[in-house]
Amino acid sequence: MMEEAIATYREEASELLAELETSLLDLEETPDDNDLINRVFRAMHTIKGSGAMFGFDEIASFTHEVETVFDMVRNGKMTVTKRLLDLTLKSRDHISYLLSCPLGEAVDRSDGDEIIAGLRQLVPQIELPQKGSTEVPAINLPAVSEDELANESTWRIRFRPASNILMCGTSPISLINELRGLGTAHVVAQFDEIPPLDEIVGENCYIYWDIILTTTRGQDAIKDVFIFVEDDCEIKIELIDKSGLIDKEEGYKKLGDILVERGDLSPVEMQKVLMLQKRFGELLVEQGIVSPEKVQSALIEQQHVKSVRKERSEAPQQEAAASIRVPAERLDQLINLVGEMVTVQAHLSQVSMAGGDATFIAISEEVERLTNELRDTALNIRMLPIGSTFSKFKRLVRDLSSELGKEIEMETFGAETELDKTVIEKLNDPLVHIIRNSIDHGIEMPEARKAAGKTSHGTVYLGAEHSGDSVLVTIRDDGAGLDRDRIRAKAVERGLISATAEVSDREIYAQIFAPGFSTAEKVTSVSGRGVGMDVVKRGIDGLRGSIGVDSTRGSGTTITLKIPLTLAIIDSLLVKIGKDHFVLPLASVEECIELTREDVNNSHGRNLANVRGAIIPYIPLRQHFLMADQRPEIEQIVIADIHGTKVGFVVDHVVGEHQTVIKSLGKMYRDVKGVSGATILGDGTVALILDMGVLLHSIEKLEHAAV
């Protein structure tokens, strides 16, 4: 059980760190946003409190230092500066490192110590309240969600430890800090029981504390904090407010009533003081009836509850949405089972249609409808907003621009666009390489930008939008653009294109994705080795996606990635060559036309088809796969759009649209060019899924080699 709890903490802490990074980067743009400051504080507070609970003491102690600084920011004692954000982002990275370390093993504290030293240099000297003062600083409570507001309660706790508690090895401060981890707490120490100096025993504890705590955890969680000391200490826990149900009037109890409830003041003494026309708290202190600390504690309770109630009244009343955490492996298993069900349903449809029984056909159609709904629901469960990936790149742009001495901003759009979680994970590396290239090669130095009549700071745009059953991811910069002539010269030098060949801009720009291709004059820590864009091409091909590049010299470059929504089940076109079935992804298919023997003869041995006046090249798949069966009199050309180029694939017959459950190939067949996977048809036979982009590239290489 403990191992599961630790694994859950690691997972939740990773999510909090991602949220923390996003909040810090947003805070850099709007440093006065109190909501963002509270989000940073809450993330730190939760990481610290849960870390201490599960034995991550290094994380708890380090995070406490950072949390303390942001508590001062939250209370208006510090301002958000670039230096503070730099150190806090480094803190986030250090916490991530500590989270990855095996529990109980020694860790490298050097980075953490350096960060803490930097944070302490930023902390201003705070003036402590003078003794006897009853003035209470303003209380700023962190914002909480509607779900938390519905269940939170405010408790008054008096913790009077036994005088020998320190001798027993228990730290009262640790217990109080544990209480802070339960919610929003305000603590006031009481000193009225400290004896004269000559009577003090150094090992004894004479201080006790009043704590006002607002939490959603309930009384049992509070009692658990004191579970090991409750027999030796005086602990008083009182509920003073619960979700606005107690004392529903707008105000809260008066100062005298609070002190009487606590037992710090008798009703008779309160009436005597009320006869005097002065501020109640000041009179109590002047006459020595109650100590300044107790008055301050009562005032803090009063203001604490008022602040909580104000926040409740301003919060929009919305119905809580229930959610549960499910391991990714279970979702993958669900998708696999749904895939098997789609295959069985296809078999059922085939058998029912062959039998001709009307009742059987009706049942089959109903099963098909339910299967389709189940498939769509299961796939939607795995859908995540792509914005969860976008947030990572803001940090990348910030760090790289600082490293290269450039001024670069990042703007995003379409963050709510959803993709399969597996696609999002595999999209991360290609996006990193593209953005790094945009920053290093695309965006100019500030001086060069000014000389070109641009603003000193450049911008990288990253966005996504739906397009049919795919998503278009766009990365655009306003930098120098691609040098067409230089790319062409490099491609000719490497033998990628002929020196006399007439090629389009799109074809020239596509050369940047060739392995080892680079026009950089020197290798930097960011780029220049000709590796990055090759990784991009292979990564996008692995997702069955495509890449388009457009660039204007001096104005910038736009790279568009077309990615399928999911990798598990796709819409496809089922075709047949001889006795074998093949599958073509429907997203790239535009139309199907006939190819007769007369059409073949008219092309004089060249694989070209005249489609409404346009000449389109085609690939005869029977010939490409060396299939020896007799060609039919009339064949079919499936015309597809591959990376902006129209090309046809010749097959014997087009069977029709098909729901394809993608199955990976065995180890022996993984490197077969032009085949990306397989699927099982309704009759149990296997159909290969063709990778049309790879097939086209293979043919182009063969033709180039022949030339």
N, C-alpha and C positions, 0 to 999 in steps of 0.2 A: 504493500500500500504506500509506503514512504517513497519508493522509487517512482510510482505513478504520480504522486504529489509533486515530486521534484521535477519530473518531466513536464508536468502541466505548468509549473512555475516558469521553467525555461521557455516554454512556448508562449505563455502570456507576457513574460518579460520582453521577449523578442518583438511581440506586437506593440508593446508600450514603447520600446526603443524606436521603432519605425514611426509611431505617432509623435514621439518626442522630437525626432529629427525634422519631421514635416512642420511641426509647430514652431521650432526654432528658426527654420528658414522663412516661414511666414512672418515671424516676429521681426526678422531683419528688415522686412519691407514696411511693417507697421509697428514700430517699437512701443507705441502707447496703447496697444490693444490689450485691455485688461483680461479679456476672455482667453487670449493666447497665453498670457502670463500665467493665468490660473491653470490652463491645460498643462503647461510645462511643469508647474509645481505639483499638480496632482499625479502626473506620470512619475515624477521623481519620488513622490511620497509613497505611491503604491509599490514601486520597485523596491524601495527601502524596507517598507513594512513587511511585505511578503518575503523578501530576501532574508530578513532576520528570523522569520517564522520557520523557514525551511533550511536553515543552517548556512546560508550564504552570507557569512559575517563580513567578508571583505567587501561585498557589494553594499551591504547595509551601512557600514561605517563610511565608505567612500561617498555613497550617494547622500548621506546625511549632510556632509559638508556642502555639496552643491545645492541641496534642498534649502539649507539655511540661507544661502545667498539669495535664492529666488524668493524666499519668504520675505526678505528685506525689500526686494523689488516689488513684490505684491503689496506690501504695506507702505509703499511710497518712499522708502528710505534710500533706495538706489534707483538709478535709471539704466535702461537697456542700452548697452554700447556694443560696438563691433568686437572689442576685446572680450567682453563678457560672453558674447555669442560664440566667438572662436573657442574659448575655454570650455563652454558648455557642450559644444559639438565634440570636442576632444573627450570630454567626460562621457558622452554617450558612447563613443568608440571604446573607451576604457572599460565601461560597464559591460559592453558586448564581449570584450576580451575576457573579463572575469567570469561572465556567464558561460563561456565556452570551456573554461578550465575545469578539470575534474574536482568534484567537491572534496575538500579536506586536504588537497595537495598544495604545496607552496606556490605562490604566484609572484610575478614580477611587479613590484610596487613603484618602480622608478617613475613611470609615466604618471601614475596617479598622484604621487607626491609632488611632482612638478606642477600638475594641474591645480592641486589644492593650494600650493604656494602662490600661484598666479591669482587664484580667486581671493585669497586672503589679502592680497595687495589691493584689490579693488574695493574691499569692504571699508566703508567710512567709519570713523569713530563715533559711536552712538552715545548720546547723553542719556544716562539712566535717570529715571524719575527721582526727585529728591525725597528723602524720608519725610513722611508726614503729609505729602501731597496726595490729594484725592482725585487728581486729574487723570482721566483714562484716555489712552490713545484711541483713535478711530479703529474699528474692527472691520477688516475686509475679509469676508468669507469667500472661499473658492466656489465657483459656480458648480452646481450639481445637475444631473439629468432629472427628467420627470420621473423616471422609475425610482430613483433614489429618494426623491422628495416624498413619494407616496409612503415610504416605509421608515423614514428617519425619525428619531426621537432625540430629545435633549435631556441629559442627565446631570445632576449635581452630585459630585463625589467629594467626600472629605476623606483624605488618606492621612491617618496619624500613625506613622510606623512605631513599632516598639523601640525603646531607647537603645537596645542592644542589636538592632537589625544589621548594623555594619559588621559586628563581630561574627554574625552568622554567614557572612559572605554574600549577602544580598544588597544590591544597589538600588535604593529607592528611585534614583533618576532613570534607571533602565526600565523600571515598571511604569513610570510616568511617560517615557518615550514610547513604550508599547501601547499605552492608552492613546497617544497621539496618532499611532498608526491605525486606529479604529475609525477615525473620522476627523472632524474639526474640533480642536480642543484649545481652551485657554486656561492657563495654569497660574495660580498665585500662591507664592510661598508665605506662610505665616510664621512670625518670629517671636510672638508674645510669650512663649514658654522657654525661651533661652535664658538660663540663669546668669547671675553675675559672673564676671570673668574668673574670679578665684574659686568658683564652685563648678566650673565646667570640667567634665571628664572628656578627654580628647576622643575617646573611642565611641562616645554616645551620640545619638542623633536627637536633636531637640526641635528640629523644624518639622512642621506638617504642612500639607498642601490642600488647597481647594481647586478642583478641576471642573470646568463646565465643558461637557463633551456632547457634540451632536454626531450621531452615528446611525447607520442602518443595521448594525450587528446585533442589537438587543442586549438585555441585562446579563445574560449568561456569558456573553463574550467579555463583558467588563469584569465579571466575577472570575473568569478564567485567568485574567491578568494577575490577580492576587491569590490564586489558588494555593500557592506554597507558603504564603505569609498570613493568610486570613486568621489563623488561630492566635497569632502573636501581635497583630496590629488592629487598630480601630479603623474600620472601613464602613463608611456610610454612603449608600447609593440611593438617590431619590430621583424619580421621574418628574421633571418640571415642564415638559412640553412634548407632545406626540402628534406630529403631522398636523398641527394647528387645531387639534380636537380639545385640548385643555386650554382653558382661559381664551375662548375664541375672540374676545374683544381685541381691538387693534393694539392697545397698549399692553404693558406687562406689569407685574407687581411692583409696588413702590419699594424704595430702598429699605424703609423700616420693616416692611412685611417680610422681605427676604432675610434680613438679619434676625428677626424673631423666629422665623421658620428654622433657621440654622441653629438656633440656641445661643447666638452671640449677643442677643439683646433681649431684655424682658419687656413685656407689654407696658409695664408701669414706667420704665425708663424711657420708652419710646414716646409715651404721652407727655412726659415732662419736657422732653426736647421739642416736641411739636408746638408747645406753648410759646416758644421763642421764634421770632420772625427772622430766621436765618436759614441758609442752606443746611439741610438735615445732616449730610455727611460731615460738613465742616464743624457743626456743633458737637457731634459725637466725638470727633477727634479732639476738639478743644477741651471738652470736659473730661477726657480720658475714659469715657465709657466703653469705646470700642477702638481697637488699634487701626491705624491708617491702612494696613494691609487687608484687614477684614472689610473695611468700607470699599476699598478698591476692588476686592473680590466680588462683593455684591453688585457694584456698578458694572463690572465686566459681565456678570451673569445677566443683568438687565439688558445691556446692549447686545450681547450675544444672541439672546432669544429674539429681540426685536429684529436683528439682522436676518436671522433664519426665517422669521415669519414674513418679512418683506420680500425675501427671495421666493418664498412659496407663492405669495400673492401675485408676483410678477411673472412666474413661470407659466407657460401655456399649458392648459390642461389637455393632455392627449392620452389616449389609451395606450398602455404599455404593450410593446411588441415582444412576443416570446421568441427566444432563440436558444439553440443548443449547439455545443461544440462537438463536431464529429471528426474522427481521424480521417486523413486523406485516403488511407488505404481502404477504408470501408466504402468511400465514394467510388474508388477505382473498381472495387469488387462489384458494387451495384451496377456500374456502367457495363462491366463485362457480362453480368447476368442479363441485363437488358439487351445487350448485343446478341447473346445466345437466343433470347426470346424472339428477337426480330428474325433471326434465321429460321427458327422453328415455325414462326407465323408464315413466312414465305413458303415453306414446305406445305403447310396446311392449306394455304390458298391455292397452290398448284394442284394438290390432290383433290380438293373440293371442285375446282373447275373441271378437272379431268373426269370426275365421277358424274357431274351433271345433276346431282341431287339438290333441289332448291333449298330444302331445310339446311342441309350441310353447308351450302354456299352462304346462306344468311348468317349462320353461326360463324363461319370463317370471316365474313366481312365485319361482324361485330368484334371478333378477336383482333382483327387488323386495326380497327378504330381504337380500341383500348390500348393495344401495343404502341400505336403511334403517340397517343397521349402520354403513356408511361415513358416512352423514349424522350419526348420533348421535356417532360418534367424532370427526369433524371439528368439530362444534359444541362438544364437550367440551374440545377443545384450546384453544378461545378463552375458556373459562370461567375466571374469576379470582375469588378470595374477595373479597367486598365490603369486608372489613376493610382492604384496601389503601387504600380511600377514607376509611374511618372515621378512620384515623390522622391524616389531614390536619386533621380538624375539631377534634381536641383542641387543636391549636395555635390555631385560630380562636377557640375558646371561651376559652382562656387569655388571648389578647391583647385580645379585646373586653371581657371582664369587667374586666380591668385598666384599659382605657381609660374604661369607664363607671363605675368605682368600685364594681362589684358583686362579690359573692363567689359564683362559679358553678363547679360541678364537672360533669364529663361522664362518664356511664356508658354503656357499649356492650354489646350482646349480639348473638349470631348473626353474629359477624365471619367465620365460616367459610362462610357462605352464598355460593354461587357464582352469578355472573351473566356474561353475555357481556361481553367487554372493551369493546365499542362502547357497550353500555348503561351500563356503569360510567362511562365517560368523559362521556357526555351527562347522567348523573345528578348530576354534580358541582355545576354551577351552581344547579339547583333546591335542592339540599340546603344550599348556602351561604346562599341567601336565606331559607330557612325557619329555619335555626339563628340567623341574625342577627336575624330578627324575634322569635324566642323569647327571645333575650338582651335585646334592646332594649325590646320591648313586654310580653313575658310575665313574665320574672323581675323582682321588685321590688327596690328598694334594701334593704340590710340593715336599716335602721331600720324601714321599712314592713313588712318580713317579721316582725320581732320584735313590732311592734304588732298584727299579725294572728295572733299565736300560733304563728308558724312559726320554723324555725331561720334564722339569719342568712344562711346560704349556700343558694343554690338549686341545682337539679340539672336538667340536660338529658339525657334518655335518647335514645339512638340505637340502633336495632336492626333486624335483618332476619330473615325466616323464609320458607321455601318454602310456597307454597299452590298446589297443582296445577302448571300450567305457567307460573306467575307467582311473583314474590317480593313480599312485603309489607314495605315499609320504614316503620318507625314512628319519628316524632320527637315526644317527649313532654316537657313541662316541668311543674314544680310551682309555676308562677307565679300571676298574678292571674286568668288565664282571659280569654276574649273577652267583651266587653260587648255582649250581644245587642241591647238597646234602642238603644244608640248606633250599632251597625252598621245596624240597620233604619232609623233616622232618616236616616243618611247615604245609604243606598240609595234611600229615598223622595225625598230632596232631589235626588238625581242622576237620578231618573226610572227607576231600575233595577227597582223594584217599586211596585205601587200602594199608596197609603196605607191602603186598605180591604181589601187582599188578605190572606187567611189563609194564611200560609206556615209551613212547619216550621222548626225550629232549623237543620236541615241546609241548607235552602235559604237561610236568612239568612246562615249562616256562609260559604256558597259565594260570597257577594257580595264577600268580601275579595280574590277572584282577578280581579275586574273591572279593566280597565286604568285606572290613575290613582286607584284607590280607596285612601283612607287616612283613618283617624280620628285621626292624630297631630296634636296642637295645634301642634307646631313641628317643623321639619325639622332633623335631626341628620346627622352624618357617617355614621351607620349606616343610618338609615331615615327614612321620613316623606314621601317623594315619591310613594308609591303606584305604584312601578315594580316592586319586588321580587316580589310575589306574582303579578303578571301574567306575569312571566318564568317563574315556577314553573309556572303553568298551561300556558303555551305549550310549555315544555320537556317536561312530562309528557305532554301531548297528542301531541307529536312522537315520543314513545316508545310511543304507543298505550297509555298507562297511564291510571289514574284517581286522583283525590284524594278522600279523605274527611276531614272535620273534625268533631271532637267536643270540647266544652269545657264545663267547669263553673266558674261564676263563683267566684273565690277559691281554686280548687283546681288549675287548670292547663288546658292544651290538649293534645290529641293529634291529630296530622296523620298519616294513613296513606296511603302511596303504593303503588298496585298496579302493578307493572311486569312486562312479559313477559320471560321468560328470555333470549330472543334476538330480534334484528331481522331475521335472515336467512331462516329457514324456519319457518313457523308451521303449526299445525293449524287448519283452517278449515272452514266449512260452505259448500259450493258450491250456489248457487241459480240459478234461471232466471226471467227476465221476458221474455216474447215469445221472440225468437230469441237474446237476449243473456244471457251468464252473468255473475254477480257472486259475490264472495267476502265472507263475514262471519267475522271472527275468532271461533274456537270458544270461546275463553276466557270470553267474555261471554254466550254463548248458553246458555239454560236449558232450553228445550223448543220443540217445534213443534206447532201445532194447526191444524185446518182452519177456513176462513172461507167460509161458504156465502152465497148470495144472500139467503136467509132471515135469516141473522145480520145482514147489512148493512141489510136493511129494518127489522129490529127495533130497530136503534140510532137510527132516525129522523134519518139524515144526519150523525150524530156518529161520529167514528172511535174507537169504544169497543167492546171485546169482553168478554163475561162468561166468565171462566175459573174454573170451580169456585167460583162465588160472588164472585170478586174482579173488579172492573172495571179493565181494563188498556187504556190508550190505545194506538193503533197508527198507524203512518205508512204509507200506501199508496205504495210506491216507484214504481209505474207512473205514478201521478198526479204525484208529486214530480218525476220525471225527464221528464215531458211525453211519455210514450210512447203513441202513438195506437192500438196494436193492440187487438183485442177482448179484454176480460177473460174468463178461463175461468169456468165455473160454480162451480167449487170452487177457492179460492185457499188459500195457506198463510200462517200468521202465525208468524214466527220471534220468540220472546219472549226478550229479553235484559235483563241487569241493567246499567244505565248509571249509574255514580256513585251506586249505591244506589236508583235508580229503575227499576221494571220498565216496559218499553215494547216494543211489537211492531212488526215490519217485515213488511209484506205483500208476498209474491212469488207468482209463478205456480206454481212447482214447487220442491221441495227435492230436489236431486240426491243429496247425501250428503256425508260427510266427505272432506276433500281436503288433501294435503300441498302447501302453497302456498309457492313460492319467490318472495319479494318482489322486484319490479323497480320502480325509481323511474320516475316519469313524466317526459316531456320538458318543456322550459322552458315551452311553450305551455300545458301542463295542470297545472302545479304548484300554481296558486292555485285550482283547482276545489274548491269547498266540498263536503265529504262523501266525497271520494275520496282515499285515502292512498297508493295505489300500484296496481300491476297485476301479473298473473301470466300465464304462458303455459300453456295446458292441453295435454293429451296429443295432441289433434288439431291443435295449432298455433294455435288461436284465442286471443284475449286476453280475460281476465276482469278487471274492475276490482275492487279491494279497497275496500270501503266503510268509512268511518270513522263508526261508529254514534253516537259521542258528538257529533261535529260536526253530523251530520244532525239529532239531537235538539235541539241548541242552535239550529240554523237555524230549525226549526219553531217553537220557543218564541219566538224573536225575531219571527217573522212574526205569530204569534198576539197577542203583546204589542203590536205595532204596530197590528194591527187593532182591538184594544180601545181 
